[in-house]
Amino acid sequence: MAESLTLLLRLFYQPVSAMSAILDRGSLLIASLCVLAVSLPLASANPWMRFPIYAPLLVLAVAYIPGVLLLSALFGRFGGFVASFQRDYSPLLTCGAMALAAACLPLILAAWTAPLPVFQIIAALAGLYFGVLMFFAVRTVFGAGNGAAAGVVCLSWIPLAAAAFLWIPARFLMGWLASPFFLFYAWYFLGGEFSSLGAGMRNRQHFRRMLDAAAINPHDGEAQYQLGLIYQQRRNYTEAIQHFQAAVRIDPGETDAHYQLGRIARQQGRIADALASFETVLALDPKHNLSEILRETGTACLEAGRSEDGLRYLEVYVERRPYDPEGLYYFGQALEAAKRSSEACQAYARAVEAARTAPRFRRPFTARWSRLAQKQERKCAAG
């Protein structure tokens, strides 16, 4: 309980690492109790804001979180809704409940002391802060990019609007469903289904505990590398770098860890560090990760202003992987930098075609490169 309260307070000053820690050590039960704990004083503060103390948690669990999962499946392209619901409902609800409790904490004092206009302003700010925390929750649970996470959170008012519209009939129905006999039979027949909703959270935490136990061994670089991948997927790059660096210290020949350090450095704009890591990988294994090390090194060279080196690496890469839209797009960029415009147009056209003919499960990942290549192809044609 004390650890959960610490994580709740940590959301105010370290939201990224706090969300990651909630996934690793959080509890849905305690997160739900936190929401009920902040709802109780708010529900009884003033006559003009009375509501059942279970209402915020009910709306969160029944409307908001399933709505966010649906929006993520439709627009974030993080997988199908059914699979996402089974895997991510419990982790996202735990993070969302902790976010709601943190956002409502400042409201408690305002509800008892502030006049209605001031309270409404503070409530609006609390709603915005909840949206910010949900941005970090979506990014952490799904490993989403900033744009996708922000888009999902910005559209998440839709399930809330639906919940507000259906609240009166739902409240009437809840009066009937609260019958002890109905609850007993619902749990008897559907208890297994309800318990399976928490399997995603339990599996994540069990896997993390196994890795933590393996990482105690000072000679096990693979455990450190796997922990780094977990934090990288959650966009918690500070922790990811620490674990990848630990893997490299244990085994300097760990090419995967060098490769991921280079990718993170490139994403953060540290191009010199990225090139150093990529060149280490090239020295150890020139065909690492199906030759994608050549694409990453060539792209980093382009970003560093070394267009000739970038073209050389990317030319070899597209010979080995002629149907990778990302590689073809950057190859077109390198050709443009070399003033070979007609060849660049051909590379962009190949990138668009490669994205169009990619397997269906790959298209959410190739769509971005198709759009960028089409834009550059039009520029080439106009020029």
Summary of the structure (lengths in Angstrom):
residues: 383
radius of gyration: 24.9
end to end distance: 64.2
largest distance: 77.2
contacts: 1242
relative contact order: 0.06
helix: 83%
strand: 0%
